[in-house]
């Protein structure tokens, strides 16, 4: 009988210890999850714009920590949340690096493209005023070049608007597309030999 009561008392002590340690982690887990959510919400816009995959991963990790907390698994919730601030910082750094990369690409395109468009415009105007078109150029080709110039101008305006709107990925993609078309149009205006 005495052994049983010792075992019962030991079991009660273990249960009390576990309950105390779990409830001891409740407040730190709650604070950790709240802190991560605040940090993620503050940086969400940039992360979503430049490294959306990392945002999905972070949101899933926060959700997992919250689920553990709701199940009263406070120690596990705390463990799940403790590394997340570092991961949010990494995502912010990755977003900044991607933004810098896109900005650099945009600057290169925006430095070249307006000059190309002006050269094409000057060639089209000169060909339009010419009394005799050079070899390999006819009226239909010249009209096509004029239409192409209009498309380039509109495409460049769309790219600039995307840039002004803060959508660097879209702006750069549109700028590169316009640059490719400008190169092809410029080549078509060269006289054939």
C-alpha positions as CSV (number, residue, x, y, z in Angstrom):
1,X,0.0,0.0,0.0
2,X,2.8,2.3,0.9
3,X,4.5,1.7,-2.6
4,X,1.3,2.5,-4.3
5,X,0.9,5.8,-2.6
6,X,4.5,6.7,-3.3
7,X,3.9,5.9,-7.0
8,X,0.7,7.9,-7.0
9,X,2.5,10.8,-5.3
10,X,5.4,10.6,-7.9
11,X,2.9,10.5,-10.7
12,X,1.1,13.6,-9.4
13,X,4.4,15.4,-9.0
14,X,5.4,14.6,-12.6
15,X,2.0,15.8,-13.9
16,X,2.3,19.0,-11.8
17,X,5.8,19.6,-13.1
18,X,4.7,19.0,-16.7
19,X,1.7,21.3,-16.3
20,X,3.8,24.0,-14.7
21,X,6.4,23.8,-17.4
22,X,3.8,23.9,-20.2
23,X,2.0,26.9,-18.6
24,X,5.4,28.5,-18.0
25,X,5.9,28.5,-21.8
26,X,2.4,29.9,-22.5
27,X,3.3,33.6,-22.2
28,X,6.7,33.4,-24.0
29,X,5.1,31.4,-26.8
30,X,2.2,33.9,-27.1
31,X,4.7,36.8,-27.2
32,X,6.9,35.1,-29.7
33,X,4.1,34.4,-32.1
34,X,2.7,37.9,-31.7
35,X,6.2,39.4,-32.4
36,X,6.7,37.2,-35.5
37,X,3.2,38.2,-36.8
38,X,4.0,41.9,-36.3
39,X,7.3,41.6,-38.0
40,X,5.9,39.7,-40.9
41,X,3.0,42.0,-41.3
42,X,5.4,45.0,-41.4
43,X,7.4,43.5,-44.2
44,X,4.7,41.6,-46.0
45,X,4.4,44.0,-48.9
46,X,8.0,43.9,-50.0
47,X,8.3,40.1,-49.4
48,X,5.2,39.4,-51.3
49,X,6.3,41.6,-54.2
50,X,9.9,40.2,-54.6
51,X,10.1,36.8,-52.9
52,X,6.5,35.5,-52.7
53,X,7.6,31.9,-52.1
54,X,9.3,32.9,-48.9
55,X,6.2,34.7,-47.7
56,X,4.1,31.5,-48.2
57,X,6.7,29.5,-46.3
58,X,6.7,32.0,-43.4
59,X,2.9,32.3,-43.3
60,X,2.7,28.5,-43.1
61,X,5.3,28.4,-40.3
62,X,3.4,31.0,-38.3
63,X,0.1,29.2,-38.8
64,X,1.8,26.0,-37.5
65,X,3.0,27.7,-34.4
66,X,-0.4,29.2,-33.8
67,X,-2.0,25.8,-34.2
68,X,0.3,24.3,-31.6
69,X,-0.5,27.2,-29.2
70,X,-4.2,26.7,-29.7
71,X,-3.8,23.0,-28.8
72,X,-2.1,24.2,-25.6
73,X,1.2,22.7,-26.8
74,X,3.0,25.8,-25.6
75,X,6.6,24.5,-25.5
76,X,6.2,23.2,-29.1
77,X,4.6,26.5,-30.1
78,X,7.5,28.4,-28.6
79,X,10.1,26.2,-30.3
80,X,8.3,26.6,-33.6
81,X,8.2,30.4,-33.3
82,X,11.7,31.1,-31.9
83,X,13.5,30.8,-35.3
84,X,10.9,32.7,-37.3
85,X,12.2,36.3,-36.6
86,X,15.5,35.3,-38.2
87,X,13.7,33.8,-41.2
88,X,11.6,37.0,-41.6
89,X,14.9,39.0,-41.6
90,X,16.3,36.7,-44.2
91,X,13.2,37.2,-46.4
92,X,13.4,41.0,-46.0
93,X,17.1,40.8,-47.1
94,X,16.2,38.6,-50.0
95,X,13.4,41.0,-51.0
96,X,15.8,43.9,-50.9
97,X,18.4,42.1,-53.0
98,X,15.8,41.2,-55.6
99,X,14.5,44.8,-55.7
100,X,18.1,46.0,-56.1
101,X,18.6,43.5,-59.0
102,X,15.4,44.6,-60.7
103,X,16.2,48.2,-60.2
104,X,19.7,47.8,-61.8
105,X,18.1,45.9,-64.8
106,X,15.5,48.7,-65.2
107,X,18.2,51.4,-65.1
108,X,20.1,49.6,-67.9
109,X,17.0,49.3,-70.0
110,X,15.8,52.8,-69.4
111,X,19.2,54.2,-70.3
112,X,19.3,52.4,-73.7
113,X,15.7,52.2,-74.9
114,X,14.7,55.9,-75.3
115,X,17.9,56.4,-77.4
116,X,16.9,53.4,-79.6
117,X,13.4,54.7,-80.0
118,X,14.7,58.1,-81.0
119,X,17.0,56.6,-83.6
120,X,14.2,54.6,-85.0
121,X,12.0,57.6,-85.1
122,X,14.7,59.7,-86.9
123,X,15.2,56.9,-89.5
124,X,11.5,56.5,-90.1
125,X,11.1,60.2,-90.6
126,X,14.1,60.4,-92.9
127,X,12.8,57.5,-95.0
128,X,9.4,59.1,-95.1
129,X,10.9,62.3,-96.5
130,X,13.1,60.5,-99.0
131,X,12.2,60.8,-102.7
132,X,13.5,57.3,-103.3
133,X,13.6,54.5,-100.8
134,X,16.8,52.5,-100.4
135,X,17.2,49.0,-101.6
136,X,15.2,46.5,-99.6
137,X,12.7,49.2,-98.4
138,X,9.3,49.8,-99.9
139,X,6.2,51.8,-98.9
140,X,4.6,48.8,-97.2
141,X,7.7,48.1,-95.1
142,X,8.0,51.8,-94.2
143,X,4.3,51.8,-93.1
144,X,5.0,48.7,-91.0
145,X,8.0,50.5,-89.4
146,X,5.7,53.5,-88.6
147,X,3.2,51.2,-86.9
148,X,6.0,49.4,-85.1
149,X,7.3,52.7,-83.8
150,X,3.8,53.5,-82.4
151,X,3.8,50.1,-80.7
152,X,7.3,50.7,-79.2
153,X,6.2,54.1,-77.9
154,X,3.1,52.6,-76.3
155,X,5.1,49.7,-74.9
156,X,7.7,51.9,-73.4
157,X,5.0,54.1,-71.8
158,X,3.4,51.0,-70.3
159,X,6.8,49.9,-68.9
160,X,7.4,53.4,-67.4
161,X,3.9,53.4,-65.8
162,X,4.6,49.9,-64.3
163,X,7.9,51.3,-62.9
164,X,6.2,54.4,-61.5
165,X,3.5,52.2,-59.9
166,X,6.3,50.2,-58.1
167,X,6.0,47.0,-60.1
168,X,9.6,46.5,-61.0
169,X,9.2,43.0,-62.2
170,X,6.5,43.9,-64.7
171,X,8.3,47.1,-65.7
172,X,11.6,45.3,-66.4
173,X,9.8,42.5,-68.4
174,X,7.9,45.1,-70.5
175,X,11.1,47.1,-71.0
176,X,13.1,44.1,-72.2
177,X,10.2,43.1,-74.5
178,X,10.2,46.6,-76.0
179,X,13.9,46.6,-76.3
180,X,13.8,43.3,-78.3
181,X,11.2,44.7,-80.6
182,X,13.2,47.9,-81.0
183,X,16.3,46.0,-82.0
184,X,14.3,44.0,-84.6
185,X,12.7,47.2,-86.0
186,X,16.1,48.9,-86.1
187,X,17.5,46.0,-88.1
188,X,14.6,46.1,-90.5
189,X,15.3,49.7,-91.3
190,X,19.0,49.0,-92.3
191,X,19.5,49.1,-96.0
192,X,20.1,45.7,-97.6
193,X,23.2,45.2,-99.7
